[in-house]
Amino acid sequence: MAKREPKGVDVWVVGSVGIDDIQTRESDRKNLLGGSLPYATAAASFFAPTGAVGVVGDDFPASFVRRWEAFGVDLSGLQRKPGATFRWACRYDDDMIERTTLKTELGVFADFEPCLPEPYRRAPFVLLGNIQPDLQMHVLKQARGAKFVALDTMNLWIDIAKPSLLRVLKCVDLLTLNDGEARMLSGKFNLCECAAALQKMGPKHVIIKKGEHGALLFSGKKISIVPAYPVRTLKDPTGAGDSYAGAFMGYLAKCGRVTEETLREALIRASVVASFGVEGFGLEQLARLDARRIEARVRELKRMMAV
């Protein structure tokens, strides 16, 4: 990977980069560009200049780099190390909700030490993607210009790295996780009680995702609810949560401010961009997307929400 001159970005994301094999009821696809980072940065790039912080091996295809850069994502924060790129394989059940992991090979991701290019350190918006909490803290300490920091997590880190997760939660503005993870981390069942407990851990804002049933944003004592866009053709749900978080932060970065209005509008665009992503495998559908189609579906979703 040739050395690139770092560019100024308004939002950057740190996360995993992988090569995925995905089996669904419709198809068996191999060697897809995957990991949380490509999904999140591609989604964010529709709204604001976006940078990626991750690591790949020397087996990472040049075609993947070109596909990723076609979104306009700055890859100066992407490290290439000797060894194999993270590889992951899964098989989805017919309901396209439950899945079985068939393979996880960390490769160079096992020793990843994120390092921010100098221009990234001044970026106002930060998304700490779903990686080990100590790594999230490590890279966040380099972000001296960060004004609004979001953190994504999962049940694995809640289970095996909870003390580290609690430390980094004290330093972020927003936490995003699904309803099962919210209950697991908070020890509560009612989602309002979950959010209140999570806010006491540090973040003022909490997004609790409920899959096809949408998401709830708890901001202080205010609650916003945005449904998922009703997808007619679901092909691959991989990366939907990452696309959701990326679009949310990209839209906030575009606005340059965090208010009740921009948060709610960001939720709507997150729902819309994620809905496009699951209509194809990997980044296929996001690669065909543009601002016009996003805003058309935003208007459609708003009409569905009107009462």
C-alpha positions as CSV (number, residue, x, y, z in Angstrom):
1,M,0.0,0.0,0.0
2,A,1.6,3.3,-1.1
3,K,2.1,6.0,1.5
4,R,-0.6,8.6,1.1
5,E,-0.6,12.2,2.3
6,P,-3.0,12.5,5.2
7,K,-6.0,14.8,4.5
8,G,-8.1,16.8,6.8
9,V,-11.2,14.9,8.0
10,D,-14.3,16.0,9.9
11,V,-14.9,12.5,11.3
12,W,-12.7,9.4,11.7
13,V,-13.5,5.9,12.7
14,V,-11.3,3.1,14.2
15,G,-12.3,-0.5,13.8
16,S,-11.6,-3.9,12.2
17,V,-10.9,-4.6,8.6
18,G,-11.6,-8.1,7.4
19,I,-12.1,-10.5,4.5
20,D,-15.4,-12.2,5.0
21,D,-17.2,-15.3,3.8
22,I,-21.0,-15.0,4.2
23,Q,-23.6,-17.7,3.8
24,T,-27.3,-16.8,3.7
25,R,-30.5,-18.6,2.5
26,E,-29.9,-17.0,-0.9
27,S,-26.2,-17.2,-1.6
28,D,-22.7,-18.2,-0.4
29,R,-20.3,-15.4,-1.0
30,K,-16.5,-15.5,-0.3
31,N,-13.7,-13.0,0.0
32,L,-15.8,-9.9,0.6
33,L,-14.4,-6.7,2.0
34,G,-15.7,-6.7,5.5
35,G,-15.0,-5.6,9.1
36,S,-16.6,-2.8,11.0
37,L,-14.4,-0.1,9.5
38,P,-15.2,-0.3,5.8
39,Y,-19.0,-0.3,6.5
40,A,-18.9,2.6,9.0
41,T,-16.6,4.8,6.9
42,A,-18.4,4.2,3.7
43,A,-21.7,5.2,5.4
44,A,-20.2,8.3,7.0
45,S,-18.6,9.4,3.7
46,F,-22.0,10.3,2.2
47,F,-22.1,13.2,4.6
48,A,-18.6,14.4,5.6
49,P,-14.9,14.0,4.9
50,T,-14.1,10.7,6.6
51,G,-10.9,8.9,7.7
52,A,-10.3,5.3,8.5
53,V,-8.0,3.9,11.3
54,G,-7.3,0.2,11.0
55,V,-4.8,-2.5,10.0
56,V,-4.6,-5.0,7.2
57,G,-2.1,-7.7,6.2
58,D,0.1,-7.9,3.1
59,D,-2.6,-10.2,1.6
60,F,-5.1,-7.3,1.5
61,P,-6.1,-7.0,-2.2
62,A,-5.4,-3.8,-4.1
63,S,-8.9,-4.0,-5.5
64,F,-10.3,-3.6,-2.0
65,V,-8.3,-0.4,-1.5
66,R,-9.6,1.0,-4.8
67,R,-13.2,0.0,-3.9
68,W,-12.9,1.7,-0.5
69,E,-11.2,4.8,-1.8
70,A,-14.0,5.2,-4.3
71,F,-16.2,6.3,-1.5
72,G,-13.9,9.2,-0.9
73,V,-12.6,7.8,2.4
74,D,-9.2,8.9,3.4
75,L,-7.0,5.8,4.1
76,S,-3.9,7.4,5.5
77,G,-4.8,5.9,8.9
78,L,-4.8,2.4,7.5
79,Q,-1.7,0.4,8.5
80,R,-0.4,-2.5,6.4
81,K,1.6,-5.1,8.4
82,P,3.3,-8.4,7.4
83,G,1.0,-11.3,7.8
84,A,-2.7,-12.2,7.2
85,T,-5.7,-9.8,7.2
86,F,-8.4,-10.6,9.8
87,R,-10.7,-13.2,8.3
88,W,-14.3,-14.0,9.4
89,A,-16.9,-16.4,8.1
90,C,-20.6,-16.9,9.2
91,R,-23.8,-18.6,8.2
92,Y,-27.1,-16.9,8.8
93,D,-30.2,-18.8,9.8
94,D,-33.2,-18.5,7.5
95,D,-34.7,-15.7,9.6
96,M,-31.6,-13.6,8.8
97,I,-31.3,-12.6,12.4
98,E,-29.4,-15.5,14.1
99,R,-26.1,-16.5,12.8
100,T,-23.3,-19.0,13.4
101,T,-19.7,-18.0,13.3
102,L,-17.7,-20.5,11.2
103,K,-14.3,-18.9,11.3
104,T,-12.4,-16.2,13.1
105,E,-8.8,-15.6,12.3
106,L,-7.4,-12.4,13.8
107,G,-4.2,-12.3,11.8
108,V,-2.5,-8.8,12.1
109,F,-5.5,-7.5,13.9
110,A,-4.4,-9.4,17.0
111,D,-1.5,-7.0,17.5
112,F,-3.2,-3.8,16.2
113,E,-2.0,-0.6,17.8
114,P,-4.0,2.3,16.3
115,C,-2.0,5.5,15.5
116,L,-3.8,8.6,14.3
117,P,-2.3,10.6,11.4
118,E,-1.7,14.2,12.6
119,P,-4.7,15.7,10.7
120,Y,-7.0,13.2,12.3
121,R,-6.0,14.4,15.8
122,R,-7.8,17.7,15.1
123,A,-11.0,16.1,13.8
124,P,-14.1,17.2,15.9
125,F,-16.1,13.9,15.5
126,V,-14.9,10.5,16.4
127,L,-16.4,7.0,16.2
128,L,-14.7,4.3,18.3
129,G,-15.8,1.2,16.4
130,N,-16.4,-2.2,17.9
131,I,-12.9,-3.2,19.0
132,Q,-11.2,-4.0,22.4
133,P,-11.9,-1.2,24.9
134,D,-8.2,-0.7,25.7
135,L,-7.6,0.0,22.1
136,Q,-10.5,2.4,22.0
137,M,-8.9,4.3,25.0
138,H,-5.5,4.1,23.4
139,V,-6.6,5.9,20.2
140,L,-8.9,8.3,22.0
141,K,-6.0,9.7,24.0
142,Q,-4.5,10.8,20.7
143,A,-7.6,12.7,19.6
144,R,-6.9,16.1,21.1
145,G,-9.4,17.9,18.9
146,A,-12.3,15.6,19.5
147,K,-15.6,17.5,20.4
148,F,-18.1,14.6,20.2
149,V,-17.1,11.0,20.6
150,A,-19.3,7.9,20.0
151,L,-18.5,4.4,21.1
152,D,-19.8,1.1,19.7
153,T,-19.5,-2.1,21.7
154,M,-20.7,-5.7,21.8
155,N,-21.5,-8.5,24.2
156,L,-18.0,-10.0,23.9
157,W,-16.3,-6.9,25.5
158,I,-19.0,-6.6,28.1
159,D,-18.3,-10.2,29.1
160,I,-14.5,-10.3,29.0
161,A,-13.4,-6.6,29.3
162,K,-16.0,-4.8,31.3
163,P,-13.6,-2.9,33.6
164,S,-11.8,-1.5,30.5
165,L,-15.1,-0.7,28.9
166,L,-16.3,1.2,31.9
167,R,-13.1,3.3,31.9
168,V,-13.5,4.4,28.3
169,L,-17.3,5.0,28.7
170,K,-16.4,7.8,31.2
171,C,-14.7,9.6,28.3
172,V,-17.3,9.4,25.5
173,D,-20.5,11.4,24.6
174,L,-22.6,8.7,23.0
175,L,-22.8,4.9,23.4
176,T,-24.5,2.7,20.8
177,L,-25.4,-0.9,21.4
178,N,-28.3,-3.3,20.9
179,D,-31.1,-4.0,23.4
180,G,-29.5,-7.3,24.6
181,E,-26.2,-5.6,25.1
182,A,-27.9,-2.7,26.9
183,R,-29.5,-5.2,29.3
184,M,-26.3,-7.1,29.8
185,L,-24.2,-4.0,30.6
186,S,-26.7,-2.2,32.7
187,G,-28.1,-5.2,34.6
188,K,-31.6,-3.8,34.0
189,F,-34.4,-5.1,31.7
190,N,-36.7,-2.1,31.0
191,L,-34.9,-0.1,28.3
192,C,-35.6,3.2,29.9
193,E,-34.0,1.9,33.1
194,C,-31.1,0.5,31.0
195,A,-30.5,3.9,29.4
196,A,-30.5,5.7,32.7
197,A,-28.0,3.3,34.1
198,L,-25.8,3.6,31.0
199,Q,-25.9,7.4,31.1
200,K,-24.6,7.2,34.7
201,M,-21.5,5.4,33.4
202,G,-20.5,8.5,31.4
203,P,-22.2,9.1,28.0
204,K,-24.9,11.7,27.9
205,H,-26.5,10.1,24.9
206,V,-27.4,6.4,24.4
207,I,-28.7,4.7,21.2
208,I,-30.3,1.3,21.8
209,K,-30.8,-0.6,18.6
210,K,-33.7,-3.1,18.1
211,G,-32.8,-4.4,14.7
212,E,-35.8,-4.4,12.3
213,H,-37.8,-2.6,15.0
214,G,-35.6,0.5,14.8
215,A,-33.8,2.4,17.5
216,L,-34.2,4.6,20.6
217,L,-32.1,7.6,21.4
218,F,-31.9,8.6,25.0
219,S,-30.5,12.1,25.2
220,G,-30.5,13.5,28.8
221,K,-34.2,12.8,29.8
222,K,-35.5,13.1,26.2
223,I,-36.3,10.0,24.1
224,S,-36.4,9.9,20.3
225,I,-37.7,6.8,18.5
226,V,-37.0,6.2,14.8
227,P,-38.2,3.0,13.1
228,A,-36.1,0.9,10.7
229,Y,-36.9,1.5,7.1
230,P,-39.0,-1.6,6.0
231,V,-36.6,-3.4,3.6
232,R,-38.3,-5.5,0.9
233,T,-35.2,-7.4,-0.2
234,L,-32.9,-8.5,2.6
235,K,-29.8,-10.1,1.3
236,D,-27.0,-9.7,3.9
237,P,-27.4,-8.0,7.3
238,T,-23.7,-8.0,8.0
239,G,-22.4,-4.6,8.9
240,A,-25.8,-3.0,9.3
241,G,-25.0,-1.7,12.8
242,D,-21.7,-0.4,11.6
243,S,-23.3,1.4,8.7
244,Y,-25.9,2.8,11.1
245,A,-23.3,4.2,13.4
246,G,-21.2,5.6,10.6
247,A,-24.1,7.4,8.9
248,F,-25.2,8.8,12.2
249,M,-21.8,10.3,13.0
250,G,-21.2,11.4,9.4
251,Y,-24.4,13.4,9.4
252,L,-23.5,15.1,12.7
253,A,-20.1,16.0,11.3
254,K,-21.8,17.5,8.3
255,C,-24.0,19.6,10.5
256,G,-21.0,20.6,12.7
257,R,-23.2,20.7,15.8
258,V,-25.1,18.4,18.2
259,T,-28.6,19.5,19.0
260,E,-31.9,17.7,19.6
261,E,-32.8,18.3,15.9
262,T,-29.5,17.2,14.4
263,L,-29.5,14.0,16.6
264,R,-33.0,13.1,15.4
265,E,-32.1,13.8,11.7
266,A,-29.0,11.7,12.1
267,L,-31.0,8.8,13.4
268,I,-33.3,9.0,10.4
269,R,-30.3,9.0,8.0
270,A,-28.7,6.2,9.9
271,S,-31.8,4.0,9.4
272,V,-31.9,4.9,5.7
273,V,-28.3,4.2,4.9
274,A,-28.3,0.9,6.9
275,S,-31.4,-0.1,4.9
276,F,-29.6,0.3,1.6
277,G,-26.6,-1.7,2.8
278,V,-28.6,-4.9,3.7
279,E,-30.1,-5.0,0.2
280,G,-26.8,-6.4,-1.1
281,F,-23.8,-8.3,0.0
282,G,-20.9,-6.5,1.6
283,L,-20.6,-2.9,0.3
284,E,-22.3,-3.6,-3.0
285,Q,-25.4,-1.5,-2.5
286,L,-23.5,1.3,-0.7
287,A,-21.2,1.6,-3.7
288,R,-24.3,2.3,-5.9
289,L,-25.7,4.9,-3.5
290,D,-25.7,8.6,-3.7
291,A,-27.0,11.6,-1.8
292,R,-30.1,11.9,-4.0
293,R,-31.3,8.4,-3.3
294,I,-30.5,8.8,0.4
295,E,-32.6,11.9,0.8
296,A,-35.5,10.4,-1.3
297,R,-35.7,7.5,1.1
298,V,-35.4,9.9,4.1
299,R,-38.5,11.7,2.8
300,E,-40.2,8.4,2.4
301,L,-39.4,7.3,5.9
302,K,-40.6,10.6,7.3
303,R,-43.9,10.1,5.6
304,M,-44.2,6.7,7.1
305,M,-43.5,8.2,10.6
306,A,-46.1,11.0,10.2
307,V,-49.2,10.8,12.4
